[in-house]
Amino acid sequence: MLEDAGAADRALRHVCGLHNAGMKHLLAIYSSQTGRTRTLLEAVRAGVDEFADEVELRVLPALQAGLDDLLWADGLLIGTPENFGYMSGAVKDFLDRVYYPSEGRKLGMAYAVFVSAGNDGSGAIRAIERIAGGCGWNRVAEPLVIKGEPDEAALALCHELGQTLAAGLSCGVF
Ligand SMILES: Cc1cc2nc3c(=O)[nH]c(=O)nc-3n(C[C@H](O)[C@H](O)[C@H](O)COP(=O)(O)O)c2cc1C
């Protein structure tokens, strides 16, 4: 019987350690004009950092990320605002640049997406999922849409997303 959350956490890490001794790599690409997506990403980062011994996180603005970053990654997190019913131009630019050069090389790679939106977010999610499907990536978490200014509940969801991604990567379940 596990007595507390700390014991459960230690048990999970022990099991993960037995299954996978290697460091896993998580790439997070994002863009943000007014800072909301960036704020959400910081909450994700805090969740991932709880697994810092097992998962290395590389956070890059989408315009600065490229093929080498993608090839390095075992998992990809995409954070974007919704712009005109779509992902941001910067995130689209990243996907445009890596699509052909990475074709067939990241099949089954774990990915997740979160969107900062004014009042919708569905168009950005739909577009990213379509492209990710074309790349053969594997969605490992429900897409997260945060509307408006990030509040405590939104930050908690993002923190949980980071934990989920890191735990899954470190255990090798993705
Ligand atoms: C050019 C532009 C287009 C936008 N289009 C949409 C949209 O189609 N749907 C929506 O829900 N919000 C839209 N928004 C609002 C942003 O998605 C929202 O403010 C978001 O939180 C901004 O995130 P950021 O601070 O990371 O840039 C738009 C904002 C801008 C600047």
PDBQT file of the ligand as one rigid body, heavy atoms in Angstrom, charges set to zero:
ROOT
HETATM    1  C1  LIG A 201      -3.571  38.072 -35.906  1.00  0.00    +0.000 C 
HETATM    2  C2  LIG A 201      -4.378  37.400 -34.849  1.00  0.00    +0.000 A 
HETATM    3  C3  LIG A 201      -5.345  36.490 -35.215  1.00  0.00    +0.000 A 
HETATM    4  C4  LIG A 201      -6.109  35.833 -34.232  1.00  0.00    +0.000 A 
HETATM    5  N1  LIG A 201      -7.037  34.908 -34.608  1.00  0.00    +0.000 NA
HETATM    6  C5  LIG A 201      -7.723  34.216 -33.659  1.00  0.00    +0.000 A 
HETATM    7  C6  LIG A 201      -8.633  33.189 -34.033  1.00  0.00    +0.000 A 
HETATM    8  O1  LIG A 201      -8.846  32.906 -35.213  1.00  0.00    +0.000 OA
HETATM    9  N2  LIG A 201      -9.295  32.523 -33.056  1.00  0.00    +0.000 N 
HETATM   10  C7  LIG A 201      -9.107  32.818 -31.731  1.00  0.00    +0.000 A 
HETATM   11  O2  LIG A 201      -9.727  32.171 -30.885  1.00  0.00    +0.000 OA
HETATM   12  N3  LIG A 201      -8.233  33.785 -31.341  1.00  0.00    +0.000 NA
HETATM   13  C8  LIG A 201      -7.537  34.478 -32.276  1.00  0.00    +0.000 A 
HETATM   14  N4  LIG A 201      -6.620  35.424 -31.890  1.00  0.00    +0.000 N 
HETATM   15  C9  LIG A 201      -6.387  35.659 -30.472  1.00  0.00    +0.000 C 
HETATM   16  C10 LIG A 201      -5.137  34.908 -29.985  1.00  0.00    +0.000 C 
HETATM   17  O3  LIG A 201      -5.190  33.546 -30.343  1.00  0.00    +0.000 OA
HETATM   18  C11 LIG A 201      -5.044  35.007 -28.472  1.00  0.00    +0.000 C 
HETATM   19  O4  LIG A 201      -4.984  36.344 -28.083  1.00  0.00    +0.000 OA
HETATM   20  C12 LIG A 201      -3.857  34.245 -27.919  1.00  0.00    +0.000 C 
HETATM   21  O5  LIG A 201      -4.046  34.066 -26.529  1.00  0.00    +0.000 OA
HETATM   22  C13 LIG A 201      -2.560  34.975 -28.177  1.00  0.00    +0.000 C 
HETATM   23  O6  LIG A 201      -1.488  34.170 -27.713  1.00  0.00    +0.000 OA
HETATM   24  P1  LIG A 201      -0.006  34.779 -27.606  1.00  0.00    +0.000 P 
HETATM   25  O7  LIG A 201      -0.033  35.809 -26.515  1.00  0.00    +0.000 OA
HETATM   26  O8  LIG A 201       0.859  33.631 -27.218  1.00  0.00    +0.000 OA
HETATM   27  O9  LIG A 201       0.347  35.349 -28.932  1.00  0.00    +0.000 OA
HETATM   28  C14 LIG A 201      -5.880  36.114 -32.860  1.00  0.00    +0.000 A 
HETATM   29  C15 LIG A 201      -4.876  37.032 -32.510  1.00  0.00    +0.000 A 
HETATM   30  C16 LIG A 201      -4.135  37.665 -33.486  1.00  0.00    +0.000 A 
HETATM   31  C17 LIG A 201      -3.046  38.643 -33.086  1.00  0.00    +0.000 C 
ENDROOT
TORSDOF 0
